[in-house]
Amino acid sequence: MSSRLACLAMLCSVAQLPALAQDRIYRCGNEYTNNAQVAKSRGCTVIDGGNITVIEGPKPATPAPSRPAASQGSGTSERSSGERIDSASQRARDSDARAILESELRRAEARLNEARTAYANGAPEKQGIEGRNHQRYLDRVAELKAALTRAENDVAGLQRELARLGGQPSGR
């Protein structure tokens, strides 16, 4: 009988081992610790109940050091390879960029005029089944309004870009 009692006592002590393996867990804001001294110094609270698993996320990448921009007043710009471009070549590139932006602006203005015509101040003519299905008409009007807004934003953006290059568009 004493062997049974010893076996029972051993089983009880083995059953308590997992409970002893887990120390008290403290929550300090978004951090967790099982160090009682650290928890006491930070004023952390004890977490009662189940086990807590904390998985650390990836460390944030450190940004690459930025290079200072080339001075804009020198009349030349610097390539990433370190070569310098003469001012005549840079003026030609700027002129090409301006011409491309001006042609894009003309196309965007044409799209804007088409969108305004189609939208007709929010009351375009009904087409086909829209006379019997008012919701379909309302959906088309909403699409026309969105297209008009996009076209207006495109024109405004191109005008800002041209102004950034200096002055007003030359072909207007």
MDTraj code that builds the backbone (N, CA, C; nanometers):
import mdtraj as md
import numpy as np

residues = "MET SER SER ARG LEU ALA CYS LEU ALA MET LEU CYS SER VAL ALA GLN LEU PRO ALA LEU ALA GLN ASP ARG ILE TYR ARG CYS GLY ASN GLU TYR THR ASN ASN ALA GLN VAL ALA LYS SER ARG GLY CYS THR VAL ILE ASP GLY GLY ASN ILE THR VAL ILE GLU GLY PRO LYS PRO ALA THR PRO ALA PRO SER ARG PRO ALA ALA SER GLN GLY SER GLY THR SER GLU ARG SER SER GLY GLU ARG ILE ASP SER ALA SER GLN ARG ALA ARG ASP SER ASP ALA ARG ALA ILE LEU GLU SER GLU LEU ARG ARG ALA GLU ALA ARG LEU ASN GLU ALA ARG THR ALA TYR ALA ASN GLY ALA PRO GLU LYS GLN GLY ILE GLU GLY ARG ASN HIS GLN ARG TYR LEU ASP ARG VAL ALA GLU LEU LYS ALA ALA LEU THR ARG ALA GLU ASN ASP VAL ALA GLY LEU GLN ARG GLU LEU ALA ARG LEU GLY GLY GLN PRO SER GLY ARG".split()
xyz = np.array([
    [0.0817, -0.1172, 0.0000],
    [0.0000, 0.0000, 0.0000],
    [0.0877, 0.1257, 0.0000],
    [0.1985, 0.1180, 0.0668],
    [0.2865, 0.2325, 0.0694],
    [0.3431, 0.2606, -0.0692],
    [0.3605, 0.1574, -0.1501],
    [0.4086, 0.1803, -0.2869],
    [0.3024, 0.2519, -0.3703],
    [0.1747, 0.2186, -0.3431],
    [0.0666, 0.2885, -0.4137],
    [0.0614, 0.4354, -0.3718],
    [0.0794, 0.4594, -0.2458],
    [0.0770, 0.5957, -0.1945],
    [0.1957, 0.6755, -0.2502],
    [0.3115, 0.6124, -0.2590],
    [0.4284, 0.6785, -0.3146],
    [0.4080, 0.7085, -0.4630],
    [0.3463, 0.6121, -0.5332],
    [0.3173, 0.6310, -0.6768],
    [0.2186, 0.7461, -0.6965],
    [0.1161, 0.7513, -0.6108],
    [0.0164, 0.8570, -0.6191],
    [0.0807, 0.9941, -0.5900],
    [0.1667, 0.9998, -0.4916],
    [0.2348, 1.1247, -0.4587],
    [0.3243, 1.1686, -0.5746],
    [0.3892, 1.0724, -0.6390],
    [0.4746, 1.1043, -0.7521],
    [0.3926, 1.1561, -0.8700],
    [0.2781, 1.0946, -0.8964],
    [0.1906, 1.1405, -1.0042],
    [0.1411, 1.2825, -0.9787],
    [0.1064, 1.3113, -0.8541],
    [0.0591, 1.4461, -0.8203],
    [0.1699, 1.5488, -0.8412],
    [0.2915, 1.5152, -0.8046],
    [0.4010, 1.6102, -0.8230],
    [0.4337, 1.6289, -0.9705],
    [0.4228, 1.5215, -1.0504],
    [0.4458, 1.5323, -1.1940],
    [0.3365, 1.6165, -1.2589],
    [0.2141, 1.6064, -1.2125],
    [0.1024, 1.6830, -1.2682],
    [0.1191, 1.8319, -1.2402],
    [0.1908, 1.8673, -1.1341],
    [0.2099, 2.0073, -1.1003],
    [0.3273, 2.0700, -1.1751],
    [0.4123, 1.9914, -1.2392],
    [0.5293, 2.0441, -1.3074],
    [0.4958, 2.1456, -1.4167],
    [0.3957, 2.1201, -1.5041],
    [0.3659, 2.2214, -1.6050],
    [0.3236, 2.3548, -1.5441],
    [0.2553, 2.3500, -1.4310],
    [0.2142, 2.4747, -1.3669],
    [0.3350, 2.5492, -1.3122],
    [0.4366, 2.4765, -1.2682],
    [0.5553, 2.5411, -1.2164],
    [0.6458, 2.5918, -1.3273],
    [0.6362, 2.5304, -1.4441],
    [0.7226, 2.5693, -1.5550],
    [0.6892, 2.7098, -1.6051],
    [0.5642, 2.7518, -1.5914],
    [0.5209, 2.8827, -1.6389],
    [0.5257, 2.9815, -1.5230],
    [0.6171, 3.0772, -1.5266],
    [0.6241, 3.1804, -1.4237],
    [0.5070, 3.2754, -1.4423],
    [0.4927, 3.3659, -1.3486],
    [0.3885, 3.4671, -1.3623],
    [0.4247, 3.5575, -1.4797],
    [0.3249, 3.5957, -1.5551],
    [0.3443, 3.6824, -1.6705],
    [0.2891, 3.8201, -1.6350],
    [0.3643, 3.9225, -1.6702],
    [0.3255, 4.0603, -1.6431],
    [0.3099, 4.1341, -1.7760],
    [0.2084, 4.2193, -1.7804],
    [0.1866, 4.3013, -1.8999],
    [0.2262, 4.4444, -1.8683],
    [0.3166, 4.4960, -1.9520],
    [0.3640, 4.6338, -1.9378],
    [0.3279, 4.7072, -2.0666],
    [0.2058, 4.7578, -2.0773],
    [0.1616, 4.8234, -2.2010],
    [0.1463, 4.7193, -2.3100],
    [0.2273, 4.7287, -2.4155],
    [0.2238, 4.6312, -2.5242],
    [0.3327, 4.5267, -2.5107],
    [0.4054, 4.5270, -2.4026],
    [0.5135, 4.4318, -2.3804],
    [0.4745, 4.3356, -2.2691],
    [0.5306, 4.2160, -2.2729],
    [0.5085, 4.1152, -2.1712],
    [0.6429, 4.0723, -2.1158],
    [0.6448, 4.0395, -1.9869],
    [0.7682, 3.9929, -1.9254],
    [0.7343, 3.8940, -1.8148],
    [0.8314, 3.8076, -1.7813],
    [0.8144, 3.7197, -1.6672],
    [0.9170, 3.7537, -1.5596],
    [0.9815, 3.8665, -1.5710],
    [1.0784, 3.9132, -1.4740],
    [1.0048, 4.0017, -1.3730],
    [0.9936, 3.9525, -1.2486],
    [0.9153, 4.0223, -1.1472],
    [0.9766, 4.1572, -1.1108],
    [1.1099, 4.1673, -1.1099],
    [1.1743, 4.2930, -1.0740],
    [1.1467, 4.4013, -1.1785],
    [1.1568, 4.3649, -1.3056],
    [1.1284, 4.4604, -1.4135],
    [0.9821, 4.5022, -1.4080],
    [0.8940, 4.4039, -1.3862],
    [0.7504, 4.4327, -1.3810],
    [0.7178, 4.5268, -1.2664],
    [0.7817, 4.5060, -1.1519],
    [0.7555, 4.5913, -1.0359],
    [0.8047, 4.7334, -1.0612],
    [0.9220, 4.7476, -1.1244],
    [0.9761, 4.8812, -1.1488],
    [0.8945, 4.9585, -1.2521],
    [0.8329, 4.8869, -1.3442],
    [0.7518, 4.9534, -1.4483],
    [0.6057, 4.9671, -1.4093],
    [0.5652, 4.9013, -1.3016],
    [0.4248, 4.9072, -1.2604],
    [0.3355, 4.8230, -1.3505],
    [0.3831, 4.7045, -1.3891],
    [0.3087, 4.6160, -1.4788],
    [0.2007, 4.5405, -1.4027],
    [0.1046, 4.4869, -1.4752],
    [-0.0039, 4.4102, -1.4145],
    [0.0151, 4.2619, -1.4432],
    [-0.0267, 4.1782, -1.3467],
    [-0.0147, 4.0327, -1.3606],
    [-0.1263, 3.9840, -1.4515],
    [-0.0912, 3.8942, -1.5437],
    [-0.1899, 3.8324, -1.6323],
    [-0.2277, 3.6989, -1.5709],
    [-0.3545, 3.6824, -1.5387],
    [-0.4028, 3.5561, -1.4838],
    [-0.4705, 3.4778, -1.5950],
    [-0.4574, 3.3481, -1.5909],
    [-0.5233, 3.2653, -1.6911],
    [-0.4217, 3.1992, -1.7805],
    [-0.4661, 3.1489, -1.8939],
    [-0.3887, 3.0669, -1.9867],
    [-0.2505, 3.1180, -2.0202],
    [-0.1799, 3.0367, -2.0926],
    [-0.0449, 3.0703, -2.1343],
    [-0.0494, 3.1772, -2.2426],
    [0.0543, 3.2567, -2.2492],
    [0.0625, 3.3642, -2.3471],
    [0.1799, 3.3352, -2.4392],
    [0.1553, 3.3463, -2.5679],
    [0.2614, 3.3293, -2.6660],
    [0.2813, 3.4617, -2.7367],
    [0.4024, 3.5111, -2.7354],
    [0.4351, 3.6377, -2.8005],
    [0.5321, 3.6074, -2.9128],
    [0.4949, 3.6468, -3.0337],
    [0.5806, 3.6285, -3.1503],
    [0.6241, 3.7655, -3.1964],
    [0.7535, 3.7878, -3.1984],
    [0.8041, 3.9181, -3.2394],
    [0.7950, 3.9322, -3.3901],
    [0.7566, 4.0517, -3.4355],
    [0.7478, 4.0800, -3.5780],
    [0.8850, 4.1086, -3.6351],
    [0.8921, 4.1263, -3.7657],
    [1.0207, 4.1570, -3.8291],
    [1.0684, 4.2952, -3.7882],
    [1.1972, 4.3105, -3.7822],
    [1.2562, 4.4389, -3.7486],
    [1.2360, 4.5350, -3.8656],
    [1.2031, 4.6615, -3.8402],
    [1.1867, 4.7565, -3.9504],
    [1.3192, 4.7797, -4.0220],
    [1.3096, 4.7891, -4.1529],
    [1.4294, 4.8118, -4.2344],
    [1.4782, 4.9542, -4.2144],
    [1.6066, 4.9701, -4.2089],
    [1.6614, 5.1046, -4.1969],
    [1.6643, 5.1682, -4.3353],
    [1.6205, 5.2938, -4.3475],
    [1.6179, 5.3578, -4.4792],
    [1.7589, 5.3820, -4.5306],
    [1.7717, 5.3744, -4.6622],
    [1.9007, 5.4000, -4.7252],
    [1.9337, 5.5479, -4.7117],
    [2.0596, 5.5820, -4.6924],
    [2.0941, 5.7237, -4.6806],
    [2.0630, 5.7962, -4.8109],
    [2.0013, 5.9133, -4.7991],
    [1.9640, 5.9885, -4.9191],
    [2.0811, 6.0731, -4.9655],
    [2.0894, 6.0887, -5.0968],
    [2.1946, 6.1720, -5.1554],
    [2.1418, 6.3130, -5.1703],
    [2.2239, 6.4130, -5.1479],
    [2.1779, 6.5502, -5.1693],
    [2.1545, 6.5742, -5.3173],
    [2.0492, 6.6506, -5.3479],
    [2.0161, 6.6804, -5.4868],
    [2.1198, 6.7739, -5.5467],
    [2.1363, 6.7646, -5.6781],
    [2.2298, 6.8536, -5.7475],
    [2.1763, 6.9954, -5.7405],
    [2.2642, 7.0918, -5.7359],
    [2.2199, 7.2301, -5.7267],
    [2.1488, 7.2688, -5.8553],
    [2.0354, 7.3386, -5.8396],
    [1.9546, 7.3712, -5.9562],
    [2.0006, 7.4988, -6.0241],
    [2.0768, 7.5803, -5.9555],
    [2.1176, 7.7083, -6.0127],
    [2.2385, 7.6970, -6.1036],
    [2.3029, 7.5831, -6.1146],
    [2.4268, 7.5721, -6.1906],
    [2.4040, 7.5570, -6.3399],
    [2.2814, 7.5278, -6.3840],
    [2.2557, 7.5121, -6.5271],
    [2.2846, 7.3713, -6.5757],
    [2.3305, 7.2848, -6.4881],
    [2.3541, 7.1460, -6.5255],
    [2.2919, 7.0578, -6.4203],
    [2.2652, 6.9346, -6.4575],
    [2.2130, 6.8396, -6.3604],
    [2.3074, 6.7210, -6.3560],
    [2.2944, 6.6415, -6.2548],
    [2.3866, 6.5317, -6.2348],
    [2.3139, 6.3995, -6.2522],
    [2.3706, 6.3096, -6.3282],
    [2.3154, 6.1764, -6.3433],
    [2.3510, 6.0941, -6.2221],
    [2.2838, 5.9792, -6.2065],
    [2.3127, 5.8943, -6.0921],
    [2.4525, 5.8356, -6.1007],
    [2.5089, 5.8246, -6.2219],
    [2.6438, 5.7705, -6.2359],
    [2.7503, 5.8756, -6.2077],
    [2.7100, 5.9986, -6.1833],
    [2.8055, 6.1033, -6.1505],
    [2.8443, 6.1885, -6.2692],
    [2.7993, 6.1527, -6.3897],
    [2.8329, 6.2335, -6.5068],
    [2.7485, 6.3606, -6.5060],
    [2.8036, 6.4677, -6.5576],
    [2.7298, 6.5929, -6.5644],
    [2.6788, 6.6134, -6.7066],
    [2.5613, 6.6748, -6.7154],
    [2.5000, 6.7015, -6.8447],
    [2.5149, 6.8500, -6.8716],
    [2.5560, 6.8836, -6.9934],
    [2.5741, 7.0262, -7.0244],
    [2.4386, 7.0964, -7.0284],
    [2.4390, 7.2270, -7.0082],
    [2.3153, 7.3033, -6.9945],
    [2.2324, 7.3031, -7.1223],
    [2.2941, 7.2988, -7.2410],
    [2.2175, 7.2957, -7.3664],
    [2.1379, 7.1655, -7.3763],
    [2.2011, 7.0565, -7.3396],
    [2.1325, 6.9275, -7.3419],
    [2.0175, 6.9258, -7.2417],
    [2.0386, 6.9847, -7.1252],
    [1.9330, 6.9885, -7.0243],
    [1.8171, 7.0763, -7.0701],
    [1.8469, 7.1897, -7.1350],
    [1.7400, 7.2753, -7.1882],
    [1.6599, 7.2010, -7.2936],
    [1.7271, 7.1214, -7.3777],
    [1.6570, 7.0440, -7.4802],
    [1.5649, 6.9413, -7.4147],
    [1.6130, 6.8764, -7.3095],
    [1.5287, 6.7790, -7.2387],
    [1.4085, 6.8472, -7.1751],
    [1.4313, 6.9624, -7.1132],
    [1.3216, 7.0368, -7.0520],
    [1.2198, 7.0798, -7.1567],
    [1.2687, 7.1202, -7.2718],
    [1.1801, 7.1608, -7.3807],
    [1.0964, 7.0428, -7.4295],
    [1.1602, 6.9263, -7.4428],
    [1.0864, 6.8054, -7.4834],
    [0.9806, 6.7692, -7.3801],
    [1.0166, 6.7754, -7.2535],
    [0.9218, 6.7435, -7.1473],
    [0.8042, 6.8395, -7.1498],
    [0.8328, 6.9685, -7.1725],
    [0.7271, 7.0684, -7.1790],
    [0.6334, 7.0413, -7.2968],
    [0.6912, 7.0059, -7.4136],
    [0.6090, 6.9770, -7.5318],
    [0.5184, 6.8559, -7.5067],
    [0.5715, 6.7543, -7.4410],
    [0.4907, 6.6359, -7.4100],
    [0.3773, 6.6729, -7.3150],
    [0.4079, 6.7499, -7.2126],
    [0.3037, 6.7909, -7.1182],
    [0.1972, 6.8768, -7.1848],
    [0.2391, 6.9664, -7.2757],
    [0.1416, 7.0508, -7.3446],
    [0.0497, 6.9683, -7.4339],
    [0.1040, 6.8661, -7.5021],
    [0.0178, 6.7815, -7.5856],
    [-0.0763, 6.6990, -7.4988],
    [-0.0273, 6.6519, -7.3846],
    [-0.1147, 6.5798, -7.2915],
    [-0.2245, 6.6714, -7.2387],
    [-0.1895, 6.7972, -7.2132],
    [-0.2883, 6.8928, -7.1641],
    [-0.3963, 6.9168, -7.2695],
    [-0.3570, 6.9300, -7.3959],
    [-0.4574, 6.9497, -7.5020],
    [-0.5519, 6.8302, -7.5104],
    [-0.4970, 6.7084, -7.5016],
    [-0.5834, 6.5888, -7.5055],
    [-0.6741, 6.5831, -7.3829],
    [-0.6210, 6.6183, -7.2647],
    [-0.7018, 6.6158, -7.1430],
    [-0.8137, 6.7195, -7.1498],
    [-0.7837, 6.8365, -7.2075],
    [-0.8876, 6.9386, -7.2221],
    [-0.9960, 6.8931, -7.3191],
    [-0.9570, 6.8218, -7.4256],
    [-1.0564, 6.7686, -7.5195],
    [-1.1455, 6.6667, -7.4488],
    [-1.0851, 6.5786, -7.3665],
    [-1.1652, 6.4812, -7.2902],
    [-1.2570, 6.5520, -7.1923],
    [-1.2094, 6.6606, -7.1326],
    [-1.2916, 6.7367, -7.0393],
    [-1.4124, 6.7974, -7.1111],
    [-1.3903, 6.8535, -7.2294],
    [-1.5032, 6.9104, -7.3055],
    [-1.6037, 6.8018, -7.3438],
    [-1.5549, 6.6837, -7.3842],
    [-1.6452, 6.5726, -7.4165],
    [-1.7244, 6.5294, -7.2933],
    [-1.6580, 6.5235, -7.1781],
    [-1.7258, 6.4821, -7.0550],
    [-1.8310, 6.5845, -7.0147],
    [-1.8001, 6.7135, -7.0298],
    [-1.8981, 6.8170, -6.9973],
    [-2.0197, 6.8083, -7.0892],
    [-1.9945, 6.7839, -7.2177],
    [-2.1051, 6.7713, -7.3132],
    [-2.1918, 6.6512, -7.2796],
    [-2.1292, 6.5380, -7.2503],
    [-2.2050, 6.4173, -7.2184],
    [-2.2816, 6.4323, -7.0877],
    [-2.2232, 6.4989, -6.9906],
    [-2.2873, 6.5154, -6.8604],
    [-2.4038, 6.6135, -6.8676],
    [-2.3931, 6.7148, -6.9493],
    [-2.4997, 6.8134, -6.9727],
    [-2.5556, 6.8692, -6.8417],
    [-2.4656, 6.9147, -6.7540],
    [-2.5040, 6.9733, -6.6247],
    [-2.5923, 6.8808, -6.5421],
    [-2.5685, 6.7526, -6.5494],
    [-2.6408, 6.6560, -6.4670],
    [-2.7726, 6.6100, -6.5239],
    [-2.8061, 6.6512, -6.6461],
    [-2.9343, 6.6107, -6.7050],
    [-2.9153, 6.5655, -6.8493],
    [-2.8369, 6.4575, -6.8720],
    [-2.8217, 6.4106, -7.0095],
    [-2.9517, 6.3457, -7.0579],
    [-2.9665, 6.3363, -7.1888],
    [-3.0862, 6.2733, -7.2430],
    [-3.0868, 6.1251, -7.2105],
    [-3.2059, 6.0724, -7.1896],
    [-3.2196, 5.9297, -7.1597],
    [-3.1979, 5.8500, -7.2868],
    [-3.1359, 5.7332, -7.2701],
    [-3.1057, 5.6474, -7.3841],
    [-3.1767, 5.5144, -7.3681],
    [-3.2382, 5.4668, -7.4731],
    [-3.2976, 5.3330, -7.4776],
    [-3.3882, 5.3009, -7.3603],
    [-3.3495, 5.2008, -7.2828],
    [-3.4318, 5.1490, -7.1737],
    [-3.4371, 5.2431, -7.0536],
    [-3.3536, 5.3454, -7.0537],
    [-3.3488, 5.4356, -6.9398],
    [-3.4802, 5.5110, -6.9195],
    [-3.5639, 5.5205, -7.0228],
    [-3.6942, 5.5847, -7.0080],
    [-3.7848, 5.5040, -6.9159],
    [-3.7677, 5.3728, -6.9154],
    [-3.8499, 5.2861, -6.8296],
    [-3.7754, 5.2462, -6.7020],
    [-3.6421, 5.2512, -6.7037],
    [-3.5624, 5.2090, -6.5888],
    [-3.4833, 5.3295, -6.5387],
    [-3.5428, 5.4001, -6.4440],
    [-3.4829, 5.5250, -6.3961],
    [-3.3499, 5.5003, -6.3230],
    [-3.3378, 5.3861, -6.2550],
    [-3.2132, 5.3579, -6.1827],
    [-3.0958, 5.3456, -6.2789],
    [-3.1177, 5.2862, -6.3941],
    [-3.0109, 5.2739, -6.4936],
    [-2.9664, 5.4127, -6.5397],
    [-3.0618, 5.5037, -6.5557],
    [-3.0309, 5.6413, -6.5935],
    [-2.9472, 5.7087, -6.4847],
    [-2.9882, 5.6906, -6.3594],
    [-2.9146, 5.7503, -6.2484],
    [-2.7725, 5.6949, -6.2398],
    [-2.7563, 5.5657, -6.2654],
    [-2.6226, 5.5050, -6.2648],
    [-2.5349, 5.5664, -6.3739],
    [-2.5930, 5.5863, -6.4931],
    [-2.5152, 5.6447, -6.6023],
    [-2.4777, 5.7887, -6.5715],
    [-2.5692, 5.8642, -6.5114],
    [-2.5398, 6.0025, -6.4738],
    [-2.4259, 6.0056, -6.3715],
    [-2.4257, 5.9120, -6.2761],
    [-2.3188, 5.9059, -6.1758],
    [-2.1848, 5.8734, -6.2422],
    [-2.1849, 5.7826, -6.3396],
    [-2.0617, 5.7500, -6.4121],
    [-2.0112, 5.8696, -6.4922],
    [-2.1042, 5.9438, -6.5541],
    [-2.0646, 6.0634, -6.6289],
    [-2.0060, 6.1694, -6.5363],
    [-2.0646, 6.1841, -6.4175],
    [-2.0141, 6.2804, -6.3193],
    [-1.8729, 6.2406, -6.2748],
    [-1.8501, 6.1115, -6.2506],
    [-1.7170, 6.0645, -6.2099],
    [-1.6154, 6.0882, -6.3212],
    [-1.6551, 6.0638, -6.4465],
    [-1.5650, 6.0862, -6.5596],
    [-1.5322, 6.2347, -6.5729],
    [-1.6305, 6.3207, -6.5504],
    [-1.6084, 6.4650, -6.5554],
    [-1.5103, 6.5085, -6.4461],
    [-1.5274, 6.4568, -6.3265],
    [-1.4371, 6.4907, -6.2161],
    [-1.2949, 6.4446, -6.2454],
    [-1.2803, 6.3219, -6.2991],
    [-1.1469, 6.2716, -6.3354],
    [-1.0818, 6.3604, -6.4404],
    [-1.1598, 6.4005, -6.5409],
    [-1.1054, 6.4847, -6.6478],
    [-1.0632, 6.6209, -6.5935],
    [-1.1430, 6.6781, -6.5034],
    [-1.1068, 6.8068, -6.4426],
    [-0.9782, 6.7931, -6.3617],
    [-0.9649, 6.6832, -6.2871],
    [-0.8438, 6.6604, -6.2074],
    [-0.7218, 6.6396, -6.2965],
    [-0.7389, 6.5710, -6.4099],
    [-0.6279, 6.5511, -6.5034],
    [-0.5776, 6.6844, -6.5576],
    [-0.6714, 6.7700, -6.5983],
    [-0.6335, 6.9008, -6.6535],
    [-0.5627, 6.9835, -6.5469],
    [-0.6177, 6.9843, -6.4250],
    [-0.5559, 7.0623, -6.3169],
    [-0.4157, 7.0096, -6.2854],
    [-0.3972, 6.8802, -6.2848],
    [-0.2656, 6.8229, -6.2573],
    [-0.1640, 6.8572, -6.3641],
    [-0.2047, 6.8499, -6.4893],
    [-0.1135, 6.8847, -6.5983],
    [-0.0780, 7.0336, -6.5950],
    [-0.1752, 7.1182, -6.5615],
    [-0.1464, 7.2606, -6.5502],
    [-0.0483, 7.2884, -6.4363],
    [-0.0639, 7.2170, -6.3232],
    [0.0315, 7.2331, -6.2124],
    [0.1709, 7.1895, -6.2547],
    [0.1798, 7.0793, -6.3280],
    [0.3101, 7.0289, -6.3720],
    [0.3770, 7.1279, -6.4680],
    [0.2991, 7.1842, -6.5586],
    [0.3548, 7.2844, -6.6501],
    [0.3994, 7.4092, -6.5737],
    [0.3223, 7.4498, -6.4744],
    [0.3603, 7.5664, -6.3949],
    [0.4887, 7.5372, -6.3174],
    [0.5055, 7.4143, -6.2738],
    [0.6268, 7.3766, -6.2019],
    [0.7494, 7.3851, -6.2924],
    [0.7300, 7.3541, -6.4207],
    [0.8410, 7.3655, -6.5154],
    [0.8742, 7.5112, -6.5446],
    [0.7838, 7.5986, -6.5117],
    [0.8121, 7.7419, -6.5289],
    [0.7192, 7.8073, -6.6278],
    [0.6447, 7.9029, -6.5783],
    [0.5580, 7.9829, -6.6658],
    [0.4337, 7.9107, -6.7089],
    [0.3605, 7.9746, -6.7978],
    [0.2368, 7.9196, -6.8515],
    [0.2663, 7.8373, -6.9753],
    [0.1730, 7.7508, -7.0173],
    [0.1936, 7.6729, -7.1392],
    [0.2147, 7.7653, -7.2589],
    [0.3091, 7.7285, -7.3463],
    [0.3467, 7.8155, -7.4578],
    [0.2500, 7.8077, -7.5761],
    [0.1802, 7.6968, -7.5947],
    [0.0934, 7.6817, -7.7111],
    [-0.0491, 7.7206, -7.6856],
    [-0.0746, 7.8216, -7.5997],
    [-0.2122, 7.8552, -7.5653],
    [-0.2435, 7.9974, -7.5954],
])
top = md.Topology()
chain = top.add_chain()
for i, resn in enumerate(residues, 1):
    res = top.add_residue(resn, chain, resSeq=i)
    for name in ("N", "CA", "C"):
        top.add_atom(name, md.element.get_by_symbol(name[0]), res)
traj = md.Trajectory(xyz[None], top)
